[in-house]
Amino acid sequence: MTPPVPTIKLDQFLKWQGITQTGGEAKLIIQNGEVLVNGEVETRRGKKLVTGDRVTFAGRTYGVELGE
């Protein structure tokens, strides 16, 4: 049996990286189509990210690196 792959929700990732201060702020920028995941507009705040995904906001790209 393979272990589960670590994930983080998009809104949590934005807060964790300090891009937004609150979940509400993260929700608004995601719903407004201001966030890209792997080069595509993502409007679901619950989108699960895995290591290797790329999140872009305001011209800056952040790599997702999750531990075990």
mmCIF file of the N, C-alpha and C atoms, coordinates in Angstrom:
data_MODEL
# 
_entry.id   MODEL 
# 
loop_
_atom_site.group_PDB 
_atom_site.id 
_atom_site.type_symbol 
_atom_site.label_atom_id 
_atom_site.label_alt_id 
_atom_site.label_comp_id 
_atom_site.label_asym_id 
_atom_site.label_entity_id 
_atom_site.label_seq_id 
_atom_site.pdbx_PDB_ins_code 
_atom_site.Cartn_x 
_atom_site.Cartn_y 
_atom_site.Cartn_z 
_atom_site.occupancy 
_atom_site.B_iso_or_equiv 
_atom_site.pdbx_formal_charge 
_atom_site.auth_seq_id 
_atom_site.auth_comp_id 
_atom_site.auth_asym_id 
_atom_site.auth_atom_id 
_atom_site.pdbx_PDB_model_num 
ATOM 1   N N  . MET A 1 1  ? 0.840   -1.183 0.000   1.00 0.00 ? 1  MET A N  1 
ATOM 2   C CA . MET A 1 1  ? 0.000   0.000  0.000   1.00 0.00 ? 1  MET A CA 1 
ATOM 3   C C  . MET A 1 1  ? 0.889   1.252  0.000   1.00 0.00 ? 1  MET A C  1 
ATOM 4   N N  . THR A 1 2  ? 0.631   2.161  -0.920  1.00 0.00 ? 2  THR A N  1 
ATOM 5   C CA . THR A 1 2  ? 1.449   3.370  -1.005  1.00 0.00 ? 2  THR A CA 1 
ATOM 6   C C  . THR A 1 2  ? 0.939   4.413  -0.015  1.00 0.00 ? 2  THR A C  1 
ATOM 7   N N  . PRO A 1 3  ? 1.868   5.159  0.595   1.00 0.00 ? 3  PRO A N  1 
ATOM 8   C CA . PRO A 1 3  ? 1.429   6.198  1.541   1.00 0.00 ? 3  PRO A CA 1 
ATOM 9   C C  . PRO A 1 3  ? 0.723   7.330  0.807   1.00 0.00 ? 3  PRO A C  1 
ATOM 10  N N  . PRO A 1 4  ? -0.162  8.040  1.505   1.00 0.00 ? 4  PRO A N  1 
ATOM 11  C CA . PRO A 1 4  ? -0.862  9.149  0.846   1.00 0.00 ? 4  PRO A CA 1 
ATOM 12  C C  . PRO A 1 4  ? 0.118   10.269 0.465   1.00 0.00 ? 4  PRO A C  1 
ATOM 13  N N  . VAL A 1 5  ? -0.165  10.921 -0.634  1.00 0.00 ? 5  VAL A N  1 
ATOM 14  C CA . VAL A 1 5  ? 0.657   12.042 -1.090  1.00 0.00 ? 5  VAL A CA 1 
ATOM 15  C C  . VAL A 1 5  ? 0.269   13.280 -0.284  1.00 0.00 ? 5  VAL A C  1 
ATOM 16  N N  . PRO A 1 6  ? 1.259   13.998 0.288   1.00 0.00 ? 6  PRO A N  1 
ATOM 17  C CA . PRO A 1 6  ? 0.904   15.207 1.045   1.00 0.00 ? 6  PRO A CA 1 
ATOM 18  C C  . PRO A 1 6  ? 0.305   16.274 0.133   1.00 0.00 ? 6  PRO A C  1 
ATOM 19  N N  . THR A 1 7  ? -0.748  16.928 0.611   1.00 0.00 ? 7  THR A N  1 
ATOM 20  C CA . THR A 1 7  ? -1.401  17.994 -0.161  1.00 0.00 ? 7  THR A CA 1 
ATOM 21  C C  . THR A 1 7  ? -1.650  19.192 0.745   1.00 0.00 ? 7  THR A C  1 
ATOM 22  N N  . ILE A 1 8  ? -1.886  20.339 0.111   1.00 0.00 ? 8  ILE A N  1 
ATOM 23  C CA . ILE A 1 8  ? -2.299  21.552 0.825   1.00 0.00 ? 8  ILE A CA 1 
ATOM 24  C C  . ILE A 1 8  ? -3.316  22.250 -0.062  1.00 0.00 ? 8  ILE A C  1 
ATOM 25  N N  . LYS A 1 9  ? -4.362  22.799 0.556   1.00 0.00 ? 9  LYS A N  1 
ATOM 26  C CA . LYS A 1 9  ? -5.370  23.529 -0.229  1.00 0.00 ? 9  LYS A CA 1 
ATOM 27  C C  . LYS A 1 9  ? -4.795  24.868 -0.670  1.00 0.00 ? 9  LYS A C  1 
ATOM 28  N N  . LEU A 1 10 ? -5.255  25.326 -1.827  1.00 0.00 ? 10 LEU A N  1 
ATOM 29  C CA . LEU A 1 10 ? -4.749  26.559 -2.414  1.00 0.00 ? 10 LEU A CA 1 
ATOM 30  C C  . LEU A 1 10 ? -4.860  27.744 -1.461  1.00 0.00 ? 10 LEU A C  1 
ATOM 31  N N  . ASP A 1 11 ? -6.017  27.915 -0.813  1.00 0.00 ? 11 ASP A N  1 
ATOM 32  C CA . ASP A 1 11 ? -6.160  29.064 0.093   1.00 0.00 ? 11 ASP A CA 1 
ATOM 33  C C  . ASP A 1 11 ? -5.188  28.975 1.272   1.00 0.00 ? 11 ASP A C  1 
ATOM 34  N N  . GLN A 1 12 ? -4.957  27.759 1.776   1.00 0.00 ? 12 GLN A N  1 
ATOM 35  C CA . GLN A 1 12 ? -4.013  27.569 2.881   1.00 0.00 ? 12 GLN A CA 1 
ATOM 36  C C  . GLN A 1 12 ? -2.586  27.875 2.426   1.00 0.00 ? 12 GLN A C  1 
ATOM 37  N N  . PHE A 1 13 ? -2.268  27.472 1.190   1.00 0.00 ? 13 PHE A N  1 
ATOM 38  C CA . PHE A 1 13 ? -0.935  27.729 0.646   1.00 0.00 ? 13 PHE A CA 1 
ATOM 39  C C  . PHE A 1 13 ? -0.667  29.233 0.554   1.00 0.00 ? 13 PHE A C  1 
ATOM 40  N N  . LEU A 1 14 ? -1.661  29.998 0.102   1.00 0.00 ? 14 LEU A N  1 
ATOM 41  C CA . LEU A 1 14 ? -1.493  31.448 -0.020  1.00 0.00 ? 14 LEU A CA 1 
ATOM 42  C C  . LEU A 1 14 ? -1.221  32.092 1.343   1.00 0.00 ? 14 LEU A C  1 
ATOM 43  N N  . LYS A 1 15 ? -1.910  31.610 2.374   1.00 0.00 ? 15 LYS A N  1 
ATOM 44  C CA . LYS A 1 15 ? -1.679  32.132 3.730   1.00 0.00 ? 15 LYS A CA 1 
ATOM 45  C C  . LYS A 1 15 ? -0.302  31.695 4.243   1.00 0.00 ? 15 LYS A C  1 
ATOM 46  N N  . TRP A 1 16 ? 0.045   30.452 4.022   1.00 0.00 ? 16 TRP A N  1 
ATOM 47  C CA . TRP A 1 16 ? 1.315   29.883 4.488   1.00 0.00 ? 16 TRP A CA 1 
ATOM 48  C C  . TRP A 1 16 ? 2.503   30.631 3.881   1.00 0.00 ? 16 TRP A C  1 
ATOM 49  N N  . GLN A 1 17 ? 2.376   31.039 2.621   1.00 0.00 ? 17 GLN A N  1 
ATOM 50  C CA . GLN A 1 17 ? 3.451   31.761 1.941   1.00 0.00 ? 17 GLN A CA 1 
ATOM 51  C C  . GLN A 1 17 ? 3.448   33.258 2.264   1.00 0.00 ? 17 GLN A C  1 
ATOM 52  N N  . GLY A 1 18 ? 2.446   33.718 3.008   1.00 0.00 ? 18 GLY A N  1 
ATOM 53  C CA . GLY A 1 18 ? 2.373   35.128 3.364   1.00 0.00 ? 18 GLY A CA 1 
ATOM 54  C C  . GLY A 1 18 ? 1.858   36.003 2.230   1.00 0.00 ? 18 GLY A C  1 
ATOM 55  N N  . ILE A 1 19 ? 1.259   35.383 1.221   1.00 0.00 ? 19 ILE A N  1 
ATOM 56  C CA . ILE A 1 19 ? 0.705   36.130 0.086   1.00 0.00 ? 19 ILE A CA 1 
ATOM 57  C C  . ILE A 1 19 ? -0.555  36.857 0.539   1.00 0.00 ? 19 ILE A C  1 
ATOM 58  N N  . THR A 1 20 ? -1.340  36.198 1.384   1.00 0.00 ? 20 THR A N  1 
ATOM 59  C CA . THR A 1 20 ? -2.526  36.820 1.965   1.00 0.00 ? 20 THR A CA 1 
ATOM 60  C C  . THR A 1 20 ? -2.438  36.696 3.488   1.00 0.00 ? 20 THR A C  1 
ATOM 61  N N  . GLN A 1 21 ? -3.154  37.568 4.175   1.00 0.00 ? 21 GLN A N  1 
ATOM 62  C CA . GLN A 1 21 ? -3.158  37.547 5.635   1.00 0.00 ? 21 GLN A CA 1 
ATOM 63  C C  . GLN A 1 21 ? -4.261  36.659 6.193   1.00 0.00 ? 21 GLN A C  1 
ATOM 64  N N  . THR A 1 22 ? -5.379  36.568 5.448   1.00 0.00 ? 22 THR A N  1 
ATOM 65  C CA . THR A 1 22 ? -6.546  35.824 5.951   1.00 0.00 ? 22 THR A CA 1 
ATOM 66  C C  . THR A 1 22 ? -7.089  34.882 4.885   1.00 0.00 ? 22 THR A C  1 
ATOM 67  N N  . GLY A 1 23 ? -7.893  33.934 5.346   1.00 0.00 ? 23 GLY A N  1 
ATOM 68  C CA . GLY A 1 23 ? -8.564  33.034 4.415   1.00 0.00 ? 23 GLY A CA 1 
ATOM 69  C C  . GLY A 1 23 ? -9.550  33.778 3.533   1.00 0.00 ? 23 GLY A C  1 
ATOM 70  N N  . GLY A 1 24 ? -10.188 34.797 4.096   1.00 0.00 ? 24 GLY A N  1 
ATOM 71  C CA . GLY A 1 24 ? -11.140 35.593 3.321   1.00 0.00 ? 24 GLY A CA 1 
ATOM 72  C C  . GLY A 1 24 ? -10.463 36.329 2.180   1.00 0.00 ? 24 GLY A C  1 
ATOM 73  N N  . GLU A 1 25 ? -9.286  36.871 2.449   1.00 0.00 ? 25 GLU A N  1 
ATOM 74  C CA . GLU A 1 25 ? -8.517  37.557 1.408   1.00 0.00 ? 25 GLU A CA 1 
ATOM 75  C C  . GLU A 1 25 ? -8.097  36.566 0.319   1.00 0.00 ? 25 GLU A C  1 
ATOM 76  N N  . ALA A 1 26 ? -7.657  35.385 0.744   1.00 0.00 ? 26 ALA A N  1 
ATOM 77  C CA . ALA A 1 26 ? -7.266  34.340 -0.214  1.00 0.00 ? 26 ALA A CA 1 
ATOM 78  C C  . ALA A 1 26 ? -8.458  33.959 -1.082  1.00 0.00 ? 26 ALA A C  1 
ATOM 79  N N  . LYS A 1 27 ? -9.620  33.784 -0.466  1.00 0.00 ? 27 LYS A N  1 
ATOM 80  C CA . LYS A 1 27 ? -10.841 33.413 -1.191  1.00 0.00 ? 27 LYS A CA 1 
ATOM 81  C C  . LYS A 1 27 ? -11.152 34.442 -2.279  1.00 0.00 ? 27 LYS A C  1 
ATOM 82  N N  . LEU A 1 28 ? -11.050 35.726 -1.939  1.00 0.00 ? 28 LEU A N  1 
ATOM 83  C CA . LEU A 1 28 ? -11.378 36.779 -2.906  1.00 0.00 ? 28 LEU A CA 1 
ATOM 84  C C  . LEU A 1 28 ? -10.439 36.784 -4.113  1.00 0.00 ? 28 LEU A C  1 
ATOM 85  N N  . ILE A 1 29 ? -9.122  36.694 -3.875  1.00 0.00 ? 29 ILE A N  1 
ATOM 86  C CA . ILE A 1 29 ? -8.213  36.745 -5.021  1.00 0.00 ? 29 ILE A CA 1 
ATOM 87  C C  . ILE A 1 29 ? -8.320  35.487 -5.876  1.00 0.00 ? 29 ILE A C  1 
ATOM 88  N N  . ILE A 1 30 ? -8.649  34.358 -5.239  1.00 0.00 ? 30 ILE A N  1 
ATOM 89  C CA . ILE A 1 30 ? -8.839  33.118 -6.012  1.00 0.00 ? 30 ILE A CA 1 
ATOM 90  C C  . ILE A 1 30 ? -10.107 33.237 -6.857  1.00 0.00 ? 30 ILE A C  1 
ATOM 91  N N  . GLN A 1 31 ? -11.212 33.643 -6.241  1.00 0.00 ? 31 GLN A N  1 
ATOM 92  C CA . GLN A 1 31 ? -12.485 33.760 -6.965  1.00 0.00 ? 31 GLN A CA 1 
ATOM 93  C C  . GLN A 1 31 ? -12.427 34.806 -8.072  1.00 0.00 ? 31 GLN A C  1 
ATOM 94  N N  . ASN A 1 32 ? -11.571 35.834 -7.901  1.00 0.00 ? 32 ASN A N  1 
ATOM 95  C CA . ASN A 1 32 ? -11.428 36.873 -8.922  1.00 0.00 ? 32 ASN A CA 1 
ATOM 96  C C  . ASN A 1 32 ? -10.549 36.430 -10.088 1.00 0.00 ? 32 ASN A C  1 
ATOM 97  N N  . GLY A 1 33 ? -10.033 35.201 -10.029 1.00 0.00 ? 33 GLY A N  1 
ATOM 98  C CA . GLY A 1 33 ? -9.218  34.687 -11.132 1.00 0.00 ? 33 GLY A CA 1 
ATOM 99  C C  . GLY A 1 33 ? -7.813  35.260 -11.165 1.00 0.00 ? 33 GLY A C  1 
ATOM 100 N N  . GLU A 1 34 ? -7.313  35.727 -10.009 1.00 0.00 ? 34 GLU A N  1 
ATOM 101 C CA . GLU A 1 34 ? -5.994  36.351 -9.955  1.00 0.00 ? 34 GLU A CA 1 
ATOM 102 C C  . GLU A 1 34 ? -4.871  35.358 -9.680  1.00 0.00 ? 34 GLU A C  1 
ATOM 103 N N  . VAL A 1 35 ? -5.215  34.090 -9.446  1.00 0.00 ? 35 VAL A N  1 
ATOM 104 C CA . VAL A 1 35 ? -4.211  33.087 -9.088  1.00 0.00 ? 35 VAL A CA 1 
ATOM 105 C C  . VAL A 1 35 ? -4.129  32.029 -10.186 1.00 0.00 ? 35 VAL A C  1 
ATOM 106 N N  . LEU A 1 36 ? -2.886  31.700 -10.573 1.00 0.00 ? 36 LEU A N  1 
ATOM 107 C CA . LEU A 1 36 ? -2.660  30.637 -11.547 1.00 0.00 ? 36 LEU A CA 1 
ATOM 108 C C  . LEU A 1 36 ? -2.036  29.446 -10.833 1.00 0.00 ? 36 LEU A C  1 
ATOM 109 N N  . VAL A 1 37 ? -2.469  28.250 -11.220 1.00 0.00 ? 37 VAL A N  1 
ATOM 110 C CA . VAL A 1 37 ? -1.829  27.025 -10.741 1.00 0.00 ? 37 VAL A CA 1 
ATOM 111 C C  . VAL A 1 37 ? -1.327  26.299 -11.977 1.00 0.00 ? 37 VAL A C  1 
ATOM 112 N N  . ASN A 1 38 ? -0.029  26.111 -12.041 1.00 0.00 ? 38 ASN A N  1 
ATOM 113 C CA . ASN A 1 38 ? 0.608   25.472 -13.196 1.00 0.00 ? 38 ASN A CA 1 
ATOM 114 C C  . ASN A 1 38 ? 0.220   26.162 -14.504 1.00 0.00 ? 38 ASN A C  1 
ATOM 115 N N  . GLY A 1 39 ? 0.159   27.506 -14.465 1.00 0.00 ? 39 GLY A N  1 
ATOM 116 C CA . GLY A 1 39 ? -0.100  28.285 -15.668 1.00 0.00 ? 39 GLY A CA 1 
ATOM 117 C C  . GLY A 1 39 ? -1.554  28.445 -16.053 1.00 0.00 ? 39 GLY A C  1 
ATOM 118 N N  . GLU A 1 40 ? -2.469  27.889 -15.264 1.00 0.00 ? 40 GLU A N  1 
ATOM 119 C CA . GLU A 1 40 ? -3.899  27.975 -15.564 1.00 0.00 ? 40 GLU A CA 1 
ATOM 120 C C  . GLU A 1 40 ? -4.622  28.725 -14.441 1.00 0.00 ? 40 GLU A C  1 
ATOM 121 N N  . VAL A 1 41 ? -5.585  29.562 -14.814 1.00 0.00 ? 41 VAL A N  1 
ATOM 122 C CA . VAL A 1 41 ? -6.386  30.265 -13.800 1.00 0.00 ? 41 VAL A CA 1 
ATOM 123 C C  . VAL A 1 41 ? -7.117  29.228 -12.953 1.00 0.00 ? 41 VAL A C  1 
ATOM 124 N N  . GLU A 1 42 ? -7.039  29.377 -11.648 1.00 0.00 ? 42 GLU A N  1 
ATOM 125 C CA . GLU A 1 42 ? -7.715  28.457 -10.723 1.00 0.00 ? 42 GLU A CA 1 
ATOM 126 C C  . GLU A 1 42 ? -8.641  29.267 -9.828  1.00 0.00 ? 42 GLU A C  1 
ATOM 127 N N  . THR A 1 43 ? -9.939  28.919 -9.850  1.00 0.00 ? 43 THR A N  1 
ATOM 128 C CA . THR A 1 43 ? -10.918 29.661 -9.050  1.00 0.00 ? 43 THR A CA 1 
ATOM 129 C C  . THR A 1 43 ? -11.469 28.841 -7.881  1.00 0.00 ? 43 THR A C  1 
ATOM 130 N N  . ARG A 1 44 ? -10.929 27.653 -7.654  1.00 0.00 ? 44 ARG A N  1 
ATOM 131 C CA . ARG A 1 44 ? -11.378 26.816 -6.529  1.00 0.00 ? 44 ARG A CA 1 
ATOM 132 C C  . ARG A 1 44 ? -10.382 26.959 -5.385  1.00 0.00 ? 44 ARG A C  1 
ATOM 133 N N  . ARG A 1 45 ? -10.847 27.537 -4.282  1.00 0.00 ? 45 ARG A N  1 
ATOM 134 C CA . ARG A 1 45 ? -9.922  27.737 -3.159  1.00 0.00 ? 45 ARG A CA 1 
ATOM 135 C C  . ARG A 1 45 ? -9.520  26.420 -2.509  1.00 0.00 ? 45 ARG A C  1 
ATOM 136 N N  . GLY A 1 46 ? -10.319 25.381 -2.685  1.00 0.00 ? 46 GLY A N  1 
ATOM 137 C CA . GLY A 1 46 ? -10.011 24.076 -2.112  1.00 0.00 ? 46 GLY A CA 1 
ATOM 138 C C  . GLY A 1 46 ? -9.180  23.191 -3.019  1.00 0.00 ? 46 GLY A C  1 
ATOM 139 N N  . LYS A 1 47 ? -8.703  23.731 -4.141  1.00 0.00 ? 47 LYS A N  1 
ATOM 140 C CA . LYS A 1 47 ? -7.853  22.971 -5.058  1.00 0.00 ? 47 LYS A CA 1 
ATOM 141 C C  . LYS A 1 47 ? -6.675  22.411 -4.279  1.00 0.00 ? 47 LYS A C  1 
ATOM 142 N N  . LYS A 1 48 ? -6.463  21.097 -4.382  1.00 0.00 ? 48 LYS A N  1 
ATOM 143 C CA . LYS A 1 48 ? -5.376  20.458 -3.636  1.00 0.00 ? 48 LYS A CA 1 
ATOM 144 C C  . LYS A 1 48 ? -4.083  20.545 -4.437  1.00 0.00 ? 48 LYS A C  1 
ATOM 145 N N  . LEU A 1 49 ? -3.063  21.085 -3.796  1.00 0.00 ? 49 LEU A N  1 
ATOM 146 C CA . LEU A 1 49 ? -1.747  21.223 -4.408  1.00 0.00 ? 49 LEU A CA 1 
ATOM 147 C C  . LEU A 1 49 ? -0.831  20.130 -3.894  1.00 0.00 ? 49 LEU A C  1 
ATOM 148 N N  . VAL A 1 50 ? 0.082   19.691 -4.747  1.00 0.00 ? 50 VAL A N  1 
ATOM 149 C CA . VAL A 1 50 ? 1.084   18.697 -4.367  1.00 0.00 ? 50 VAL A CA 1 
ATOM 150 C C  . VAL A 1 50 ? 2.471   19.257 -4.683  1.00 0.00 ? 50 VAL A C  1 
ATOM 151 N N  . THR A 1 51 ? 3.498   18.639 -4.124  1.00 0.00 ? 51 THR A N  1 
ATOM 152 C CA . THR A 1 51 ? 4.869   19.058 -4.402  1.00 0.00 ? 51 THR A CA 1 
ATOM 153 C C  . THR A 1 51 ? 5.095   19.089 -5.908  1.00 0.00 ? 51 THR A C  1 
ATOM 154 N N  . GLY A 1 52 ? 5.707   20.177 -6.373  1.00 0.00 ? 52 GLY A N  1 
ATOM 155 C CA . GLY A 1 52 ? 5.981   20.329 -7.801  1.00 0.00 ? 52 GLY A CA 1 
ATOM 156 C C  . GLY A 1 52 ? 5.016   21.270 -8.499  1.00 0.00 ? 52 GLY A C  1 
ATOM 157 N N  . ASP A 1 53 ? 3.843   21.523 -7.879  1.00 0.00 ? 53 ASP A N  1 
ATOM 158 C CA . ASP A 1 53 ? 2.902   22.488 -8.466  1.00 0.00 ? 53 ASP A CA 1 
ATOM 159 C C  . ASP A 1 53 ? 3.518   23.881 -8.382  1.00 0.00 ? 53 ASP A C  1 
ATOM 160 N N  . ARG A 1 54 ? 3.087   24.767 -9.286  1.00 0.00 ? 54 ARG A N  1 
ATOM 161 C CA . ARG A 1 54 ? 3.550   26.148 -9.313  1.00 0.00 ? 54 ARG A CA 1 
ATOM 162 C C  . ARG A 1 54 ? 2.352   27.065 -9.162  1.00 0.00 ? 54 ARG A C  1 
ATOM 163 N N  . VAL A 1 55 ? 2.419   27.993 -8.205  1.00 0.00 ? 55 VAL A N  1 
ATOM 164 C CA . VAL A 1 55 ? 1.335   28.944 -7.948  1.00 0.00 ? 55 VAL A CA 1 
ATOM 165 C C  . VAL A 1 55 ? 1.844   30.341 -8.295  1.00 0.00 ? 55 VAL A C  1 
ATOM 166 N N  . THR A 1 56 ? 1.103   31.053 -9.157  1.00 0.00 ? 56 THR A N  1 
ATOM 167 C CA . THR A 1 56 ? 1.512   32.395 -9.573  1.00 0.00 ? 56 THR A CA 1 
ATOM 168 C C  . THR A 1 56 ? 0.455   33.405 -9.148  1.00 0.00 ? 56 THR A C  1 
ATOM 169 N N  . PHE A 1 57 ? 0.925   34.499 -8.526  1.00 0.00 ? 57 PHE A N  1 
ATOM 170 C CA . PHE A 1 57 ? 0.054   35.599 -8.133  1.00 0.00 ? 57 PHE A CA 1 
ATOM 171 C C  . PHE A 1 57 ? 0.854   36.888 -8.273  1.00 0.00 ? 57 PHE A C  1 
ATOM 172 N N  . ALA A 1 58 ? 0.254   37.903 -8.891  1.00 0.00 ? 58 ALA A N  1 
ATOM 173 C CA . ALA A 1 58 ? 0.856   39.230 -9.042  1.00 0.00 ? 58 ALA A CA 1 
ATOM 174 C C  . ALA A 1 58 ? 2.248   39.153 -9.686  1.00 0.00 ? 58 ALA A C  1 
ATOM 175 N N  . GLY A 1 59 ? 2.386   38.276 -10.675 1.00 0.00 ? 59 GLY A N  1 
ATOM 176 C CA . GLY A 1 59 ? 3.639   38.191 -11.417 1.00 0.00 ? 59 GLY A CA 1 
ATOM 177 C C  . GLY A 1 59 ? 4.749   37.406 -10.732 1.00 0.00 ? 59 GLY A C  1 
ATOM 178 N N  . ARG A 1 60 ? 4.442   36.841 -9.577  1.00 0.00 ? 60 ARG A N  1 
ATOM 179 C CA . ARG A 1 60 ? 5.445   36.067 -8.840  1.00 0.00 ? 60 ARG A CA 1 
ATOM 180 C C  . ARG A 1 60 ? 5.019   34.607 -8.754  1.00 0.00 ? 60 ARG A C  1 
ATOM 181 N N  . THR A 1 61 ? 5.954   33.688 -8.983  1.00 0.00 ? 61 THR A N  1 
ATOM 182 C CA . THR A 1 61 ? 5.636   32.262 -8.947  1.00 0.00 ? 61 THR A CA 1 
ATOM 183 C C  . THR A 1 61 ? 6.264   31.612 -7.725  1.00 0.00 ? 61 THR A C  1 
ATOM 184 N N  . TYR A 1 62 ? 5.482   30.788 -7.067  1.00 0.00 ? 62 TYR A N  1 
ATOM 185 C CA . TYR A 1 62 ? 5.906   30.073 -5.863  1.00 0.00 ? 62 TYR A CA 1 
ATOM 186 C C  . TYR A 1 62 ? 5.838   28.577 -6.140  1.00 0.00 ? 62 TYR A C  1 
ATOM 187 N N  . GLY A 1 63 ? 6.893   27.864 -5.806  1.00 0.00 ? 63 GLY A N  1 
ATOM 188 C CA . GLY A 1 63 ? 6.896   26.400 -5.953  1.00 0.00 ? 63 GLY A CA 1 
ATOM 189 C C  . GLY A 1 63 ? 6.325   25.752 -4.709  1.00 0.00 ? 63 GLY A C  1 
ATOM 190 N N  . VAL A 1 64 ? 5.555   24.707 -4.919  1.00 0.00 ? 64 VAL A N  1 
ATOM 191 C CA . VAL A 1 64 ? 4.985   23.968 -3.791  1.00 0.00 ? 64 VAL A CA 1 
ATOM 192 C C  . VAL A 1 64 ? 5.966   22.863 -3.399  1.00 0.00 ? 64 VAL A C  1 
ATOM 193 N N  . GLU A 1 65 ? 6.413   22.888 -2.149  1.00 0.00 ? 65 GLU A N  1 
ATOM 194 C CA . GLU A 1 65 ? 7.320   21.879 -1.606  1.00 0.00 ? 65 GLU A CA 1 
ATOM 195 C C  . GLU A 1 65 ? 6.748   21.398 -0.287  1.00 0.00 ? 65 GLU A C  1 
ATOM 196 N N  . LEU A 1 66 ? 6.175   20.213 -0.287  1.00 0.00 ? 66 LEU A N  1 
ATOM 197 C CA . LEU A 1 66 ? 5.568   19.672 0.931   1.00 0.00 ? 66 LEU A CA 1 
ATOM 198 C C  . LEU A 1 66 ? 6.382   18.491 1.441   1.00 0.00 ? 66 LEU A C  1 
ATOM 199 N N  . GLY A 1 67 ? 6.574   18.440 2.744   1.00 0.00 ? 67 GLY A N  1 
ATOM 200 C CA . GLY A 1 67 ? 7.296   17.327 3.349   1.00 0.00 ? 67 GLY A CA 1 
ATOM 201 C C  . GLY A 1 67 ? 6.385   16.115 3.513   1.00 0.00 ? 67 GLY A C  1 
ATOM 202 N N  . GLU A 1 68 ? 6.932   15.108 4.102   1.00 0.00 ? 68 GLU A N  1 
ATOM 203 C CA . GLU A 1 68 ? 6.163   13.869 4.337   1.00 0.00 ? 68 GLU A CA 1 
ATOM 204 C C  . GLU A 1 68 ? 5.107   14.094 5.392   1.00 0.00 ? 68 GLU A C  1 
# 
